[in-house]
């Protein structure tokens, strides 16, 4: 499950959900090209031109050891209105609860034990709806318009987007241009407090803040051979507004001993602008019986984060009705320029965040998907995935007693998903 594709802001690329983010039309840009790639004429593809309806339903459970639990329900329905037009409706509901690291250091004094990372418990529920309309502008050009909105108690999001796909070279080449705009409203319980102020006494400066984001995409899908497809996507994003996490803090320690003593922790502060670029490449190759899906994604932003993701899936039929699809995913990212695992007493930085999603880290995930297509129609799927995320246990800015503790809160998670698809 991925609600956004920006590392370190709302969710890490490795799939860890962070429900501060609402559903957004930003996903349209990636989904538009992905649908072209999947729908392209791979060997063994099935002609479903006479099927005007498609229904997808799914349920997901994501659990982190000792931390966050997420339950999600998804529903999609698509109707081919005619030869040139189609409309899709989407609805999602998810709930998240558990504990999340606050950013505070583990070790407080020379005599205290360095147990698990300090966490704060929370609970939230989100609903999201969206609609897509697809139409043909000409025999070789397709237009997709989309709108999304989502809401939860402390966060809301709404967006609009459009993509144009043009076929060339006897439909062996498809170029895609997409654009999206979204606005998020952040309204944490108790309001938004002053940044880099004492956490316990920080004044409330406003009840809510907004963030705007524009995404531009340029993509190409190329049929290399009857068995091989190539997709390339470049997405540029520009965000402005409130991007600080109102629930995270930064510990203040003695500049020699590393003890927190009586220094109050500070609220964090992030820049109010962020430009990023993401390059995505995917190759699908059909062998005699199975299909290999391989992809690579590079992400970089002006916060200093650089991220790499490599993903492999292989779909192997077992019988005419059953297939298995193992997958493996590796992810790594560098730290944001303003990441600090702690601040020294007396420092006055412009920006600072101890959120572990802002630091150097890597993750590894392995999973297995089973698909069953009964002769009566439809498709049932079940997927399980295990993930481990590690980071710098002893960051360079650790000092004194803080050097003796493991600063990064290691994460282990398991994801289960079941789904059903019916076309008629």
C-alpha positions as CSV (number, residue, x, y, z in Angstrom):
1,X,0.0,0.0,0.0
2,X,1.3,3.4,-0.9
3,X,-0.5,6.6,-0.3
4,X,2.2,8.8,-1.6
5,X,5.5,8.3,-3.3
6,X,7.6,10.9,-1.5
7,X,10.2,9.5,0.8
8,X,10.4,11.1,4.2
9,X,7.2,13.0,3.9
10,X,4.1,11.1,5.0
11,X,5.4,7.7,4.0
12,X,8.6,6.0,3.2
13,X,9.0,4.4,-0.1
14,X,9.4,1.0,1.5
15,X,5.7,0.9,2.2
16,X,5.3,2.1,5.7
17,X,2.0,3.9,5.9
18,X,1.8,7.3,7.6
19,X,-1.9,8.3,7.8
20,X,-1.1,12.0,8.1
21,X,-1.5,12.0,4.3
22,X,-4.8,12.0,2.7
23,X,-5.7,10.4,-0.6
24,X,-4.4,12.6,-3.4
25,X,-4.6,12.9,-7.2
26,X,-0.8,12.8,-7.1
27,X,-1.2,9.0,-7.4
28,X,-2.9,9.5,-10.8
29,X,0.4,10.4,-12.4
30,X,2.0,7.1,-11.5
31,X,-1.1,5.1,-12.0
32,X,-1.8,6.5,-15.5
33,X,1.5,5.2,-16.9
34,X,1.3,2.0,-14.9
35,X,-2.0,1.2,-16.4
36,X,-0.6,1.8,-19.9
37,X,2.2,-0.6,-19.2
38,X,0.0,-3.3,-17.8
39,X,-2.5,-2.9,-20.6
40,X,0.0,-3.1,-23.4
41,X,0.1,-6.2,-25.6
42,X,2.3,-8.6,-23.7
43,X,2.4,-12.1,-25.0
44,X,-0.5,-14.3,-23.6
45,X,-2.6,-11.2,-22.9
46,X,-6.3,-11.7,-22.9
47,X,-8.6,-9.5,-25.0
48,X,-11.3,-8.1,-22.7
49,X,-12.8,-5.6,-25.2
50,X,-16.3,-7.0,-24.7
51,X,-16.2,-6.5,-21.0
52,X,-17.6,-3.1,-20.0
53,X,-17.5,-3.4,-16.2
54,X,-14.6,-4.1,-13.9
55,X,-14.9,-4.3,-10.1
56,X,-11.9,-4.5,-7.7
57,X,-12.3,-4.9,-3.9
58,X,-9.6,-5.5,-1.4
59,X,-8.7,-5.5,2.3
60,X,-5.3,-4.9,3.9
61,X,-3.8,-5.4,7.3
62,X,-0.4,-3.8,8.1
63,X,1.3,-4.5,11.5
64,X,4.5,-3.2,12.9
65,X,6.0,-5.0,15.8
66,X,5.1,-3.1,18.9
67,X,4.0,0.0,17.0
68,X,1.5,0.9,14.3
69,X,-1.4,-1.2,13.0
70,X,-3.4,-0.3,9.9
71,X,-6.6,-1.8,8.5
72,X,-7.8,-0.7,5.0
73,X,-10.7,-1.4,2.7
74,X,-10.6,-0.5,-1.0
75,X,-13.3,-0.5,-3.7
76,X,-13.0,0.4,-7.4
77,X,-15.5,0.2,-10.1
78,X,-14.9,1.0,-13.8
79,X,-17.5,1.2,-16.6
80,X,-16.6,1.4,-20.3
81,X,-19.3,3.8,-21.4
82,X,-18.6,3.3,-25.1
83,X,-15.7,2.7,-27.5
84,X,-14.0,6.0,-26.4
85,X,-15.2,6.8,-22.9
86,X,-14.8,5.2,-19.4
87,X,-15.5,6.3,-15.9
88,X,-14.0,5.0,-12.7
89,X,-15.1,5.5,-9.1
90,X,-12.9,4.8,-6.0
91,X,-13.6,4.6,-2.3
92,X,-11.3,3.8,0.6
93,X,-11.6,3.5,4.3
94,X,-8.7,2.9,6.7
95,X,-8.0,3.1,10.3
96,X,-4.6,3.4,12.0
97,X,-3.6,3.1,15.7
98,X,-0.7,2.3,17.8
99,X,2.5,4.0,18.7
100,X,5.0,6.1,16.7
101,X,8.5,7.3,17.7
102,X,8.4,10.9,18.9
103,X,11.9,11.8,17.9
104,X,13.2,12.0,21.5
105,X,16.4,10.2,22.4
106,X,16.3,6.9,24.4
107,X,18.9,7.7,27.0
108,X,18.0,10.6,29.3
109,X,20.8,10.5,32.0
110,X,24.0,8.5,32.7
111,X,22.0,6.3,35.1
112,X,18.9,5.7,33.0
113,X,18.4,2.6,30.9
114,X,18.3,2.9,27.2
115,X,15.1,1.0,26.3
116,X,13.0,1.4,23.3
117,X,12.5,4.7,21.4
118,X,10.1,7.0,23.2
119,X,6.7,6.8,21.4
120,X,3.3,8.5,21.4
121,X,0.1,6.6,20.9
122,X,-2.6,7.7,18.5
123,X,-5.7,6.6,16.6
124,X,-7.2,7.9,13.4
125,X,-9.6,6.9,10.6
126,X,-9.7,8.2,7.1
127,X,-12.2,8.1,4.2
128,X,-11.4,8.9,0.6
129,X,-13.3,9.0,-2.7
130,X,-12.2,9.7,-6.2
131,X,-13.4,9.7,-9.8
132,X,-11.6,9.3,-13.1
133,X,-12.9,10.0,-16.6
134,X,-11.1,8.6,-19.7
135,X,-11.9,9.7,-23.2
136,X,-10.4,9.6,-26.7
137,X,-9.4,12.9,-28.2
138,X,-8.4,11.3,-31.4
139,X,-7.8,7.7,-32.6
140,X,-4.2,7.9,-31.1
141,X,-4.8,10.3,-28.1
142,X,-6.4,9.6,-24.8
143,X,-7.3,12.1,-22.0
144,X,-7.8,11.2,-18.4
145,X,-9.2,13.6,-15.8
146,X,-9.3,12.8,-12.1
147,X,-10.4,14.2,-8.8
148,X,-9.8,13.0,-5.3
149,X,-10.7,14.0,-1.8
150,X,-10.0,12.5,1.6
151,X,-10.7,13.4,5.2
152,X,-9.8,12.5,8.7
153,X,-10.1,14.3,12.0
154,X,-6.8,16.1,11.8
155,X,-6.0,16.1,8.0
156,X,-7.8,16.7,4.8
157,X,-6.7,16.6,1.2
158,X,-8.3,17.4,-2.2
159,X,-6.8,17.3,-5.7
160,X,-7.3,17.5,-9.4
161,X,-5.2,16.0,-12.2
162,X,-5.1,15.3,-15.9
163,X,-2.9,13.1,-18.2
164,X,-2.7,12.9,-22.0
165,X,-1.4,9.7,-23.7
166,X,-0.4,9.7,-27.3
167,X,0.4,6.6,-29.4
168,X,3.0,6.5,-32.1
169,X,4.9,4.0,-34.2
170,X,1.9,1.8,-34.9
171,X,1.0,1.9,-31.2
172,X,4.3,0.5,-30.1
173,X,5.3,3.8,-28.5
174,X,3.1,5.8,-26.0
175,X,4.0,9.2,-24.7
176,X,2.3,10.5,-21.5
177,X,2.2,14.0,-20.0
178,X,0.4,14.5,-16.7
179,X,-0.2,17.3,-14.3
180,X,-1.8,17.4,-10.8
181,X,-2.6,19.9,-8.2
182,X,-3.5,19.1,-4.6
183,X,-4.0,21.1,-1.4
184,X,-3.7,19.5,2.1
185,X,-5.2,21.0,5.3
186,X,-3.4,20.2,8.6
187,X,-5.5,20.7,11.7
188,X,-3.9,18.8,14.7
189,X,-5.7,18.4,17.9
190,X,-5.0,21.5,20.0
191,X,-3.7,23.5,17.1
192,X,-0.3,24.1,15.6
193,X,2.3,25.2,18.0
194,X,5.3,27.5,17.5
195,X,8.3,25.7,15.9
196,X,11.6,25.0,17.7
197,X,10.0,26.0,21.0
198,X,9.8,24.1,24.3
199,X,7.5,21.2,23.7
200,X,5.6,21.6,27.0
201,X,5.0,25.3,26.7
202,X,5.1,26.1,23.0
203,X,2.3,28.6,22.3
204,X,-0.5,27.8,19.8
205,X,0.1,30.1,16.8
206,X,-2.8,28.9,14.6
207,X,-5.5,26.3,14.4
208,X,-4.6,24.9,11.0
209,X,-2.2,25.2,8.1
210,X,-2.2,24.4,4.4
211,X,0.2,22.8,1.9
212,X,0.0,23.0,-1.9
213,X,1.7,20.7,-4.3
214,X,2.0,20.7,-8.1
215,X,3.2,17.5,-9.9
216,X,4.3,17.3,-13.5
217,X,5.0,14.0,-15.3
218,X,6.6,13.0,-18.6
219,X,6.6,9.3,-19.5
220,X,7.1,6.9,-22.3
221,X,6.1,3.3,-22.8
222,X,7.8,1.3,-25.5
223,X,7.2,-2.1,-26.9
224,X,10.7,-3.5,-27.4
225,X,9.7,-6.9,-28.6
226,X,6.5,-9.0,-28.5
227,X,7.6,-10.2,-25.1
228,X,9.2,-7.1,-23.6
229,X,7.9,-3.7,-22.6
230,X,9.9,-0.7,-21.3
231,X,8.4,2.2,-19.3
232,X,10.2,5.4,-18.3
233,X,8.7,8.1,-16.1
234,X,10.0,11.4,-14.8
235,X,7.9,13.3,-12.2
236,X,8.8,16.8,-10.9
237,X,7.0,17.9,-7.7
238,X,6.9,21.3,-6.1
239,X,5.4,21.8,-2.7
240,X,4.9,24.8,-0.5
241,X,3.3,25.5,2.8
242,X,3.3,23.7,6.2
243,X,5.4,20.5,6.0
244,X,6.5,20.3,9.7
245,X,5.2,17.3,11.6
246,X,3.2,18.8,14.6
247,X,3.6,15.6,16.6
248,X,7.4,15.2,16.5
249,X,10.0,16.6,18.9
250,X,13.8,17.0,19.1
251,X,15.7,16.3,22.3
252,X,18.1,18.9,23.7
253,X,21.2,17.5,25.4
254,X,24.3,18.7,27.3
255,X,27.0,19.5,24.7
256,X,29.6,17.4,26.6
257,X,27.8,14.6,28.6
258,X,24.8,14.1,26.2
259,X,22.4,14.1,29.2
260,X,19.0,15.7,28.7
261,X,19.1,17.0,32.3
262,X,16.2,19.5,32.7
263,X,16.4,20.8,29.1
264,X,12.9,20.7,27.5
265,X,12.6,19.0,24.2
266,X,11.7,21.3,21.3
267,X,9.0,21.1,18.6
268,X,10.5,20.4,15.2
269,X,10.7,22.7,12.2
270,X,11.0,21.8,8.5
271,X,11.4,24.1,5.4
272,X,8.1,25.4,3.9
273,X,9.2,24.6,0.3
274,X,10.2,21.3,-1.3
275,X,11.1,20.5,-4.9
276,X,11.7,16.9,-5.9
277,X,12.4,14.8,-8.9
278,X,11.7,11.0,-9.3
279,X,12.9,8.9,-12.2
280,X,11.2,5.5,-12.6
281,X,12.1,2.7,-15.0
282,X,10.2,-0.6,-15.4
283,X,10.8,-3.5,-17.7
284,X,8.3,-6.3,-18.2
285,X,9.4,-9.5,-20.0
286,X,7.2,-12.5,-20.8
287,X,8.9,-15.8,-20.8
288,X,7.5,-19.0,-22.2
289,X,5.3,-19.4,-19.1
290,X,5.9,-16.6,-16.6
291,X,6.4,-12.8,-16.6
292,X,9.2,-10.9,-14.9
293,X,8.4,-7.3,-13.6
294,X,11.6,-5.4,-12.7
295,X,11.7,-1.7,-11.7
296,X,14.1,0.9,-10.4
297,X,13.2,4.3,-8.9
298,X,15.5,7.2,-8.1
299,X,14.3,10.1,-6.0
300,X,16.0,13.3,-4.9
301,X,14.8,16.6,-3.4
302,X,16.3,19.9,-2.3
303,X,16.0,18.8,1.4
304,X,19.1,16.6,0.7
305,X,17.3,13.2,0.5
306,X,18.4,10.8,-2.2
307,X,16.6,7.5,-2.5
308,X,16.9,4.3,-4.5
309,X,14.3,1.5,-4.9
310,X,14.7,-1.8,-6.7
311,X,11.8,-4.1,-7.1
312,X,11.4,-7.5,-8.7
313,X,8.3,-9.6,-9.2
314,X,7.9,-12.9,-11.1
315,X,4.5,-14.3,-12.0
316,X,4.6,-18.0,-12.6
317,X,1.5,-20.0,-13.6
318,X,1.0,-23.3,-11.6
319,X,-2.1,-24.4,-13.4
320,X,-4.5,-22.7,-15.8
321,X,-6.3,-21.2,-12.8
322,X,-3.6,-20.7,-10.2
323,X,-0.4,-18.6,-10.3
324,X,2.2,-17.5,-7.7
325,X,4.2,-14.3,-7.7
326,X,7.1,-13.8,-5.3
327,X,8.6,-10.4,-5.0
328,X,11.6,-8.7,-3.4
329,X,12.2,-5.0,-2.8
330,X,15.2,-3.0,-1.6
331,X,15.2,0.6,-0.6
332,X,17.8,3.1,0.7
333,X,17.9,6.8,1.3
334,X,20.2,9.5,2.6
335,X,19.4,11.9,5.4
336,X,17.8,15.3,5.0
337,X,20.1,18.3,5.5
338,X,18.3,19.4,8.6
339,X,18.0,16.0,10.3
340,X,19.4,16.0,13.8
341,X,19.1,13.1,16.2
342,X,19.5,15.6,19.0
343,X,20.4,19.3,19.6
344,X,23.0,20.6,21.9
345,X,21.9,23.1,24.6
346,X,22.4,26.6,23.2
347,X,22.1,25.8,19.5
348,X,19.7,27.9,17.4
349,X,19.2,26.1,14.1
350,X,17.0,27.4,11.4
351,X,15.4,23.9,10.8
352,X,15.7,20.7,12.8
353,X,13.8,17.3,12.8
354,X,14.6,14.1,14.6
355,X,11.9,12.1,12.7
356,X,13.6,8.8,11.8
357,X,12.0,9.0,8.3
358,X,14.3,12.0,7.7
359,X,17.5,10.1,8.4
360,X,19.7,7.7,6.5
361,X,18.1,4.3,6.3
362,X,17.5,1.2,4.3
363,X,14.9,-1.5,4.1
364,X,14.4,-4.9,2.7
365,X,11.0,-6.6,1.9
366,X,10.1,-10.0,0.6
367,X,6.7,-11.3,-0.2
368,X,4.5,-13.8,-2.0
369,X,1.2,-13.3,-3.9
370,X,-1.2,-16.1,-4.9
371,X,-3.8,-15.6,-7.6
372,X,-6.7,-17.8,-8.5
373,X,-8.8,-17.4,-11.6
374,X,-11.8,-19.8,-11.5
375,X,-13.3,-20.9,-14.8
376,X,-16.5,-19.2,-13.7
377,X,-14.7,-15.8,-14.0
378,X,-13.1,-13.3,-11.7
379,X,-9.8,-13.4,-9.8
380,X,-9.0,-13.9,-6.2
381,X,-5.6,-12.8,-4.8
382,X,-3.8,-13.1,-1.5
383,X,-0.5,-11.5,-0.7
384,X,1.8,-11.5,2.3
385,X,4.9,-9.3,2.7
386,X,7.5,-9.0,5.5
387,X,9.7,-5.9,5.8
388,X,12.6,-4.8,8.0
389,X,13.9,-1.2,8.1
390,X,17.2,-0.2,9.6
391,X,19.1,3.1,10.0
392,X,22.1,4.6,11.6
393,X,22.3,3.3,15.2
394,X,25.1,5.7,16.1
395,X,24.7,9.0,14.2
396,X,27.6,11.4,13.9
397,X,25.9,14.1,16.0
398,X,25.5,11.7,19.0
399,X,27.6,12.9,22.0
400,X,28.4,11.6,25.5
401,X,26.0,9.0,26.8
402,X,24.1,9.1,23.5
403,X,26.9,7.3,21.8
404,X,26.1,4.2,23.9
405,X,22.5,3.8,22.7
406,X,21.0,2.6,19.4
407,X,19.4,5.8,18.1
408,X,17.4,4.4,15.2
409,X,14.1,2.7,16.0
410,X,14.4,-0.5,14.0
411,X,11.1,-1.5,12.3
412,X,9.8,-4.9,11.5
413,X,6.4,-5.2,9.8
414,X,4.1,-7.7,8.1
415,X,1.5,-6.9,5.5
416,X,-1.5,-9.1,4.4
417,X,-3.8,-8.2,1.5
418,X,-6.7,-10.1,-0.1
419,X,-8.5,-8.9,-3.2
420,X,-11.1,-9.8,-5.8
421,X,-11.5,-8.6,-9.3
422,X,-14.4,-9.2,-11.6
423,X,-14.8,-8.1,-15.2
424,X,-18.1,-8.6,-17.1
